[in-house]
């Protein structure tokens, strides 16, 4: 939240004291990743019953369960299992699925690619909506157009992304037939088809996040507008938008950046639902399929990747934040 | 939109959802679970205001009982989050520096497990249900309450009346209960309303994925999921529960915004 305290308009990008602050963030990130990996592992380890039994089903003979346990090393102490798993993960080996008996790592990388395209495109849509609309809503906040943008963003926030997806499919795929209703074409195979397939999922994900972001951009720009330095710029004769671009946007960027980071995390998880709506072979659908197949080692791997991704995004935001706002280096 | 208008709109919309849920306990136009093949996929008629679904169940009745599910999940999830998060935040703001730091670090870690992911993990281990959805949403929402409560506590702790109370030898407990809690309750209330909106969205998404309320209990998210295969034939089945979700979320968000202006005088001066 914005404290409303005074800001330094001309802070340097990298001044004294940034290195220890960033080093501290790196340590926090590493510790967080370590603890998160234990949490994810423990979560699956407390499972009532054992993973081999779960994967094989209730009809499996005790001998088969025992053999599978030995095959996957599930009969070893938990600590050994954890260290073995983590050791593998660090070298990109996420183990072999108890159910499909295929290596999890390569599949994970393939699926992550799809999800990252979706999230990236969704974020782009959100930014393209929020930056101009949020600024307009702030600059014209006393006029009908500003109020209309605010009201519209309020409604946008309330619509679940998957509902937006369903409506978009109904209009652009079913009624108009302009775009495919789902499915995935790799960009290397057919870039045009790939782009056509990406448009609706990215819009579904981005429209709603764009509405959320618009509200934060509006607040941030409103805050900056009340600052003395902006009033000075205006009194020098600069018109509202040029004054804002030259003096205000970087300061407005600081709070928006934090929200953007949090939103990137929301988008990563929101992609799970959108992938289901549009039948995209991303990490989310892999997770849901693995849960349905009771393939716990795969679930464990995917959850770890998603959690580490969220932690990493938050780390990047913290670092950028420290660079943009010199006061934070002291804390 | 003036601020009072947003509070009013929020109260009306939330009132509508709560009223619908309460009425559904004593009356619904039809039995929401009654399957009747003779009235499958009817459009809106006098008898069925919102029509019927693919099994011939009354959509309006399902919507009414679905409001109950939505509120139930929201109340329990936000309840868990507020009851755990608020004391943690106060502790982080009032306790020793290392304790505050530790609580906020754990908080950041919990933030890395969004509600949807937690619910899917819980569902994978214990089987998906309304209970796992509520716990997951609740746990994932704890950090927002802890953050708000800590920020509020730090502000209250720097006031002169707390300084006076400390100089007067009052215990930390006394200060926490007498000064901190009453002063941050407004913030907590605002956060509850906003978190409620997020919980409604999360429950809908989870039910949509099959990780929330199990059939046959009506839920808005699952109504949406069931409508997906019939989208080309009958978009009404998606639009009705979709609009219900959107109106409920809008209501809680507007209520939160309106309350924020009531409880945060700083904002009022600036507007």
Interface residues (C-beta under 8 A of the other chain):
Chain A: X1 X4 X28 X31 X32 X35 X36 X39 X40 X43 X44 X46 X47 X48 X147 X150 X151 X154 X155 X157 X158 X159 X160 X161 X162 X163 X166 X167 X169 X170 X174 X226 X265 X266 X269 X270 X272 X273 X276 X277 X287 X288 X290 X291 X294 X296 X299 X303 X306 X307 X310 X311 X314
Chain B: X1 X105 X108 X109 X111 X112 X113 X114 X116 X117 X120 X121 X123 X124 X125 X126 X151 X197 X201 X204 X205 X208 X209 X224 X227 X228 X231 X232 X235 X238 X239 X242 X245 X246 X247 X249 X250 X253 X254 X266 X270
